[in-house]
Amino acid sequence: MKNKNTISYLLILIGGSIAIYANANEEQNILLLTIGIITLMAGLYIINKSLASKPPKNDYRINDEEE
């Protein structure tokens, strides 16, 4: 689990860096920008997939008990 988070954070960092580098030049390299965005989105997808597996809270039960 820890390795997966480390890999996903590295993908986000590398993808963002590549996208910023490709966009910073006078002549934008579309291929490099696309690779950076895809890498960034892959890292975000991995993190989102691990966060979505947590069970939802039952906030409505807490509010009913307070009233």
C-alpha positions in Angstrom: 0.0 0.0 0.0 2.8 2.4 0.9 4.7 1.6 -2.3 1.6 2.3 -4.4 1.1 5.7 -2.8 4.8 6.5 -3.3 4.6 5.5 -6.9 1.4 7.6 -7.5 2.9 10.7 -5.8 6.0 10.3 -8.0 3.8 10.0 -11.1 2.0 13.2 -10.1 5.3 15.0 -9.5 6.9 13.8 -12.7 3.8 14.4 -14.8 3.3 17.9 -13.5 7.0 18.7 -14.0 6.9 17.4 -17.6 3.7 19.3 -18.4 5.1 22.6 -17.0 8.4 22.1 -18.8 6.6 21.4 -22.1 4.4 24.4 -21.7 7.1 26.8 -20.6 9.1 26.8 -23.9 8.3 29.3 -26.6 7.5 26.4 -29.0 5.2 24.1 -27.0 6.0 20.4 -27.5 2.5 18.9 -27.8 3.7 15.3 -27.5 5.7 16.0 -24.3 2.8 18.0 -22.9 0.4 15.1 -23.6 2.8 12.6 -22.0 3.0 14.8 -18.9 -0.7 15.2 -18.6 -1.3 11.4 -19.0 1.3 10.7 -16.3 -0.2 13.2 -14.0 -3.7 11.8 -14.5 -2.5 8.2 -14.0 -1.1 9.2 -10.6 -4.3 11.0 -9.6 -6.3 7.9 -10.7 -4.3 5.6 -8.5 -4.8 7.8 -5.5 -8.5 8.3 -6.2 -9.0 4.6 -6.6 -7.4 3.9 -3.2 -9.5 6.6 -1.5 -12.8 5.5 -2.9 -12.5 2.1 -1.2 -13.2 3.6 2.2 -16.7 3.1 3.5 -18.9 6.2 3.6 -19.8 7.8 6.9 -23.3 7.7 8.2 -23.6 11.4 8.9 -27.4 11.4 8.7 -27.6 9.2 11.8 -25.6 11.6 13.8 -27.9 14.5 12.7 -31.1 12.5 13.6 -29.8 11.8 17.1 -29.0 15.5 17.8 -32.5 16.6 16.9 
